[in-house]
């Protein structure tokens, strides 16, 4: 292929990269995220149902919820269902992507004590893998974090909320049964 002299070398490289099916990107791991992998004594279908149905969510995630399971449907998780609107938990969250039995993605807001960034949304993506018929792996990824002190607080909070409360309760749900919301035993420190 012959290029005129006026073509910038950066454009030539980008053109070649695009033709090869790739793209140019800095591969550094400098994007803030929350990442967990957990193995569960449950089938992929059972773990899928726990995250994607109202009955399932109430067994480990929160005492109440509102789920309209479709793209752009509601995925509201009410940790404090009797609290005033705006204080009940993950209100107004939306389902972003669904690959049945394999991947599920939804938006997530910040805690009410961070009013400047509360309206901002991060993205939670869950991947479901069968290890065998009775064991599965859940891969949890939360991205979309901003910068600054409030975002630092939110990120630190959610590392603990997911890693010390929600995901252990999911494991507990499959080992010992659903969470008793009148006396939850995991993450009540």
C-alpha positions as CSV (number, residue, x, y, z in Angstrom):
1,X,0.0,0.0,0.0
2,X,1.4,3.4,-0.9
3,X,0.7,6.5,1.2
4,X,1.2,10.1,0.3
5,X,3.8,11.9,2.3
6,X,1.1,14.1,3.9
7,X,-0.3,11.1,5.8
8,X,0.7,11.2,9.5
9,X,2.4,8.1,10.8
10,X,0.0,7.9,13.7
11,X,-2.9,7.5,11.3
12,X,-1.1,4.8,9.3
13,X,-0.5,2.8,12.5
14,X,-4.1,3.2,13.6
15,X,-5.3,2.2,10.2
16,X,-3.2,-1.0,10.3
17,X,-4.3,-1.8,13.8
18,X,-8.0,-1.3,12.8
19,X,-7.6,-3.5,9.8
20,X,-6.0,-6.3,12.0
21,X,-9.2,-6.3,14.1
22,X,-7.5,-4.8,17.2
23,X,-7.4,-1.3,18.6
24,X,-4.8,0.9,20.3
25,X,-5.1,1.1,24.0
26,X,-2.9,1.5,27.0
27,X,-3.0,-1.8,28.8
28,X,-2.1,-0.5,32.2
29,X,-4.3,-1.7,35.1
30,X,-4.8,1.9,36.4
31,X,-8.6,1.9,36.1
32,X,-10.3,1.7,39.5
33,X,-12.5,-1.3,40.0
34,X,-13.8,-3.8,42.5
35,X,-13.2,-7.5,41.5
36,X,-14.1,-10.7,43.3
37,X,-14.2,-14.3,42.3
38,X,-16.1,-16.7,44.6
39,X,-16.9,-20.4,44.2
40,X,-20.4,-21.5,45.4
41,X,-21.8,-24.9,46.3
42,X,-24.7,-24.4,43.9
43,X,-25.5,-24.8,40.2
44,X,-25.1,-21.9,37.8
45,X,-28.8,-21.9,37.4
46,X,-29.4,-21.5,41.2
47,X,-26.8,-18.7,41.5
48,X,-28.4,-17.0,38.4
49,X,-31.8,-17.2,40.0
50,X,-30.5,-15.8,43.3
51,X,-29.3,-12.6,41.5
52,X,-32.0,-12.2,38.9
53,X,-35.3,-12.9,40.6
54,X,-37.1,-11.1,43.4
55,X,-37.5,-14.3,45.3
56,X,-33.7,-15.0,44.9
57,X,-32.6,-11.6,45.9
58,X,-34.5,-11.8,49.1
59,X,-32.6,-14.9,50.1
60,X,-29.3,-13.2,50.4
61,X,-29.1,-9.6,49.1
62,X,-31.8,-7.6,50.9
63,X,-35.2,-8.0,52.5
64,X,-37.0,-6.4,49.6
65,X,-36.5,-5.4,46.0
66,X,-38.1,-4.4,42.7
67,X,-36.9,-6.3,39.6
68,X,-38.2,-6.0,36.1
69,X,-35.9,-8.5,34.5
70,X,-35.4,-7.1,31.0
71,X,-32.9,-4.7,29.4
72,X,-33.4,-1.3,31.0
73,X,-35.8,-2.8,33.5
74,X,-35.6,-1.9,37.2
75,X,-33.1,-3.5,39.5
76,X,-33.8,-1.9,42.8
77,X,-32.5,-3.4,46.0
78,X,-34.1,-2.2,49.2
79,X,-31.9,-2.7,52.3
80,X,-34.2,-0.5,54.3
81,X,-37.6,-1.0,52.7
82,X,-39.5,1.1,55.4
83,X,-37.2,4.1,55.0
84,X,-38.3,7.2,53.0
85,X,-37.8,7.2,49.2
86,X,-34.2,7.9,48.4
87,X,-33.0,6.2,51.6
88,X,-34.1,2.6,51.0
89,X,-30.9,1.5,49.1
90,X,-30.2,1.0,45.5
91,X,-33.2,2.9,44.1
92,X,-33.7,3.6,40.4
93,X,-31.0,1.2,39.3
94,X,-31.4,-0.4,35.8
95,X,-30.5,-3.6,34.1
96,X,-27.9,-3.0,31.4
97,X,-27.2,-6.4,29.9
98,X,-28.4,-10.0,30.1
99,X,-26.8,-13.1,28.7
100,X,-29.0,-15.8,30.3
101,X,-27.1,-18.1,32.7
102,X,-23.8,-16.4,31.8
103,X,-23.7,-12.7,32.4
104,X,-25.8,-10.0,34.1
105,X,-25.0,-6.3,34.4
106,X,-26.8,-3.5,36.3
107,X,-26.2,0.1,37.5
108,X,-25.3,0.9,41.1
109,X,-25.5,4.2,43.0
110,X,-23.6,5.6,45.9
111,X,-24.6,5.7,49.5
112,X,-27.0,8.4,50.8
113,X,-24.2,9.9,53.0
114,X,-22.4,11.0,49.8
115,X,-25.0,13.3,48.4
116,X,-22.7,14.9,45.8
117,X,-22.1,11.6,44.0
118,X,-25.2,9.7,45.1
119,X,-26.9,10.3,41.7
120,X,-23.8,8.9,39.9
121,X,-23.9,5.3,38.7
122,X,-21.3,2.6,38.5
123,X,-21.7,-0.6,36.6
124,X,-21.8,-4.1,38.2
125,X,-21.2,-7.0,35.9
126,X,-21.6,-10.6,37.1
127,X,-20.3,-13.6,35.2
128,X,-21.5,-17.1,36.0
129,X,-19.3,-20.2,35.3
130,X,-20.1,-23.8,36.0
131,X,-17.3,-25.7,37.6
132,X,-19.3,-28.9,37.7
133,X,-23.1,-29.7,38.1
134,X,-23.1,-28.6,41.7
135,X,-20.5,-25.9,41.9
136,X,-20.2,-22.6,40.2
137,X,-18.0,-19.6,40.1
138,X,-19.3,-16.0,40.3
139,X,-17.1,-13.3,38.9
140,X,-18.0,-9.9,40.2
141,X,-16.8,-6.6,38.7
142,X,-17.8,-3.1,39.5
143,X,-16.4,-0.2,37.3
144,X,-17.2,3.4,36.5
145,X,-15.6,5.0,39.6
146,X,-14.8,8.7,39.6
147,X,-11.9,10.5,41.3
148,X,-11.8,12.6,44.4
149,X,-12.5,12.2,48.2
150,X,-16.2,11.2,47.9
151,X,-15.4,8.6,45.2
152,X,-12.5,7.3,47.4
153,X,-15.0,6.8,50.3
154,X,-17.6,5.1,48.1
155,X,-15.0,2.7,46.6
156,X,-13.7,1.8,50.1
157,X,-17.2,1.3,51.4
158,X,-18.2,-1.0,48.5
159,X,-15.1,-3.1,48.7
160,X,-16.3,-4.0,52.2
161,X,-20.1,-4.1,51.4
162,X,-19.6,-6.6,48.6
163,X,-16.7,-8.5,50.0
164,X,-17.6,-8.7,53.7
165,X,-21.4,-8.7,53.5
166,X,-23.2,-9.4,50.2
167,X,-21.0,-12.1,48.7
168,X,-20.5,-14.0,52.0
169,X,-24.3,-13.9,52.5
170,X,-24.6,-15.4,49.0
171,X,-22.3,-18.2,50.1
172,X,-24.3,-18.6,53.4
173,X,-27.5,-18.8,51.4
174,X,-26.3,-21.9,49.6
175,X,-24.6,-23.5,52.6
176,X,-27.2,-22.8,55.3
177,X,-30.3,-21.5,53.6
178,X,-31.8,-18.0,53.1
179,X,-30.8,-15.1,55.3
180,X,-33.2,-14.4,58.1
181,X,-33.7,-10.6,57.7
182,X,-34.8,-10.3,61.3
183,X,-31.5,-11.6,62.5
184,X,-28.9,-11.6,59.6
185,X,-25.7,-13.4,60.8
186,X,-23.2,-12.4,58.1
187,X,-21.9,-8.8,57.9
188,X,-23.9,-7.5,60.9
189,X,-20.7,-6.2,62.6
